[in-house]
């Protein structure tokens, strides 16, 4: 799962967006969530390569959703975070919280 079990920052935000969508998100919805709620523009190539990498790592899984028949001829993949993905997010969160300890005063101080 990466360096000592931790995942990269972009992998984290993709997993978090997928988790927010409760297993009902497809790539465009994940991208939209990242852009609208995280303020992070996402290229299609970066998103799809990250989704594929997370799936290979066992942190994300997908299922095919049949086309709706309303002019949407392509089936789409719906992504959901696996238990291993949730464990990876927990580990990353704990590591970050540990590193943030004692830094509130420094980080909340206005820049000069």
Secondary structure, 3 states (H helix, E strand, C coil): CCHHHCCCHHHHHHHHHHHHCCCCECHHHHHHHHHHHCCCCCCHHHHHHHHHHHHHCCCEEEEEECCCCCCCCCCEEEEEECHHHHHHHHHHHHHHHHHHCCCHHHHHCCCC
